[in-house]
């Protein structure tokens, strides 16, 4: 088990290194391959309508004319040890982890990400709990009652949930259920108000994801209940609750864990549509506002953090595999 954990952790670290390379390439290499000059790249760091002097100064501060290898080294150094940003006679230190420095607002991006993260975490965790419980439960019941009215109704609802986008269902709920809007209240200040204000975004977001989990669980369960070991368990006289809960359901957890880890990791990086629809000040809305303001360091910071959450979520899923199915430890 220890060797399995070590292998997975080493793999996650290597994947994080590759992720930083890909993220850096998207923001600095791809624009050059597309024909952008260093002046055009620098213009994206100083907001809208920058002056030629601001562009030249920003290009020199960031070293955009340096080789890409040197720029990538500075990028990684900033994440690990922080970096300095010069403003004429003044020098501003961006402490680690430095996820970028907004030249438009003259402040580091990381504190903004820390301030916004509790909103995104609250939204993601609450919605994830709802869609996981509801999706798996409906999928299991549909598989056990295949062909019944409940099964058909559940799958039609699931199809609607997958098809309807968040901005559509979100706007409908705001129009007919809560026209006054949603205000985020920190959990530490008032837990009941925190849950009450986020209930509508939770349900709206969970409706989309629960539909996919219900369909996946139903398909996996239908395949599992036809296996020989399930028939053997029933032939031994085990209660149906034990056969389904202990044997069949456990076999369906592997694909569910995979899907859940990716979905939760992605949402922790920012639920863009949900936060924008309900005006929740999380990482997703922060990224949207940065795009509107043409503030590239903020966009880069959110992208890097989102990639980190996805890698960590995959690591956690790999470790949980070994708990759900011991045979995975041999791989």
N, C-alpha and C positions, 0 to 999 in steps of 0.2 A: 504493500500500500504506500509506503514511504517513497519507494522508487517511482511509483506512478505519479505521486504528487510532485516530486522533483522534476520529472520529465515535463509535466504540464506547466509548471511554473516557468521553467526555462523556455518552453515554447511560447508562453505568453509574453515574456520579456523580449524575445526575438520578434514576435509579432508587433509589439509596441514600437520597436525600433523601425521596423518596416513601415508601420503606420505613420510615424513622423516623417519618413522619407516621402511617402505618397502624398501626405498632406502638404508638405513643403513644395513638392513638385507641382501640385495642383495650383498653388497660389503664386509660385515664382517661375517654374519652368514652362508650364503649359502656356501662360500668356506670351512668353517669348517665342515659343514654337508657333503660336497663332499670329505672330507678327508685331506684337506690342513692343514698344521701346521702353527703356528704363524710365524715361520721363513719364510715360503713360502709366507705368506701374506705380511710380512714386505719387502720382496724382490721386491714386486711390487711397492713400494714407492720410490725406489732409482734408477730407470732406469735399463738399461740392464747390465748384467754381474757385479752385485755388489759383493764386497768382504764380507767374513764372518763377519768382524769387522763392516762394514757398516750395515749389516742386524741386528746384535745384537744391535747396537746403535740405529737404527731406531725403532726396536721393543720396546726398553726401553723408547724412547722418546714418542711414541704413546700409550704406556701402553697396548699393545696387549695381554699381559698375564692377564690383569684385567678382571673381569666379564663383560659380554656384556652390562649389565645394566649401569655400570659405564662408559663404552666406549660410549654408546649412549648418556648419560648425557653430556659428554664432546663434542660430536658432535653437540648437540642442543645448548649448551652454546656457542660454536664457532659461530654458525649462528646468535645468538642473541647478545652476548656480546663480541665476539672475544676470542682468546685463545693464549697462549704462546707456542713457540717451542724452545727447548733448543738445542744449538750447543756447547757442552763443556762449556767453560767459558762464551759464549755469549748466549743471549736469544732474540729471534725474536718474536715480538708481531704481530699476524695476526688480524687486526681490523675487527669489524663487518661490514657487514656480512662476516664471514670467511667461504668460500666455499672450504677450503682446502689449503694446503701449499705444493708446489712442492719442495721436497728435492733435486731433480735433478738439478733444476735451482735456488734453495734457494730464492724463492719469493712466495708471496701469489697468489692464483689462481684468486681471485676476480678482481684485476686490469686487468688481461688478459681478463677476460670475459667482462668487461666494454669496453675495447678497441675493442674487436671483435664484440660486439653486434650491433653497427651501420650498419655493413655490412649485418648481418643476418636480421635486421629490414628492411633495404632498400629492400633486395631481397624479403622478405615475404610480405610486404605491397604492393609493386608494382605488384607482381604476383597475390596477392589476389584480388586486384582491377580488374585486367584483367579477371581472371577466374570467378569471381562472376558476373560481368556484361555480359560477353560473354556466360557463361554457362546458366544463368537464361534466357537470351534473346532467345538463340537458343532453350532451352527446351520449352518455351512458344510458340514460333512460330511452333515448331514441333508438339506440342499438338493441336494447332489450325488448322494445315494443315496435320492432320493425314492421312497417306497413300499416300501422294504426293511424288514427286521426291525430294523435299527439305527435307521432313521428313526422307526418307530413306537415303539420302546422309548424313544428319546430324548425324543420329544414327550410320552409318558405320564409319564416322569420329570419333565419340565419342568412339566407340569400339576400334578403332586403338589407340586413345589417352590413353585409360585405359590400353591397352596391351603393348604399347611401353615403356620401362623403360627410366628413365632420362639419364642414362649414354650412352644409344644408341642414342637418339635424340640429346643430348648435343654434343656428339662427331661428329655427322653428321653436325650440324650447325657450329662447329668449323672448320671442314674440308672444307666445301663448302661456308660458308657465312663469317666467320671471322677467317681465319687461323692465324692471328696475336695474337689471344687470347683476353681476357677481363681483363681490369685493373680497379679496383674500385677507384673512385674519390669521396671523401666526398661531401655530398650535400652542406655543408656550404662553400666549396671552389669554386665549379663550378657546379651549378644546371643542366645546359644543358649537360655537360660532364657526370655528375652523371647518368642522365636518359639515355643518349645515350649509355654509356658503359654497363648499366644493362638491356637494352631493350631485348637483345637476351636471357639472362638467365630468364628474366621475362616471355617471350613468351614460352620458352621451359618448364618452370615449370608450367605455367598457362595451357598449352595444356593438361597436365596430369590431373589436377584437374578440368578444365572446362568440360571435357568429363563426369566425374561423376556427376557434377551439372546439365548438360544438361539432362542426363538420369533421374535423380531424379526429376527435375522440370517437365519434360514431363509426367512421370508417375503420379505425384501428381496432375498436372493440368488436365489430362484426367479423373482422379477420381473426381476432384472438379467440373468440368463443368457439370457433370451429377447429381449434388445435386439439391434438390428441391428449395433451396433459389436462385440458379443461374437461374433456369427456371422461378421462380417468378419475379426476377429482369428483365429478358427479356420480360416477359409478361406485365410488367408495362410500357414497352416502353423505358427503359433506353438505352442510346447509348451503343454499343458493347464495346467501349473503357472504359466506366465506369464499365460495368459488369466485364470485364476481369481485368482491372487495380485496381479497388477499392474493388471488392468482391472476385473474383477467385484467383488473384495473392496473396492477403493478406493471404488466407488460405494455400497457398503453402510455406509461409515464415517460418513457425515453423520448419519443417524438414530441410529446407535450413539453418536456423540459427544454428541448432544443429550441422550440418555437418561443417559449416563454422567456428564455434568457436573451434571445435576440431582440424580442419586442420590448422587454423592460429596459435593456441596455440602450436601445434606440431612443426610447422616451425620456430616459434620464439625461440624454443630450439635448432635450428640448422637444416638447410636443407643440410644434410650430402652429398647426392649424387650430388646435383646441385653445391654446393660450391666446392666439390672435383673435379668435371668435369671441371668447369671453373676456378679453382684455386683462388677462392674468399676467402680472409682471415676472414671468419666468424666463428661462434661457431661450425658449423658442421665440417669444416676442422680442427679446433682446436682439436676437439675430435678425429678425425682420426689420426692426428699427435701424439696426446697423446697415442693412442693405439699402434702406431708404436714404440714409445719411451718407452713403458711400464711404463708410468707415471700415476699411479692410482689416485692421488689427482686431477689431471686435468680432468680425466674422471668422477670422482665423482662429481666435481664441475659442469660440463656441465649437467650431469644427474639430479642433484638436481635442477638446474635452469630451465631445460626443464619441469620437473614435476611441478614446481611453475607456469610456464606460462600456462600449461594445466589446472590447478586448477583455476587460475584467469580467463582464457577464459571461462570455464564452468560457473563461477559466473556471468560474464558479459552476457552470453547467457541466464541464468535464469532470470536476471533482464530485458533483452529485451523481453522475453516471455510475461511478464506482460504488456508491451507496445503494442505488436502485438495482444495478445489475453487476454483481461481483465479477462476472466474466470480462467486463471492460478493463479491469486492472491488468489483464494479461496482454492487452493490445499496446 
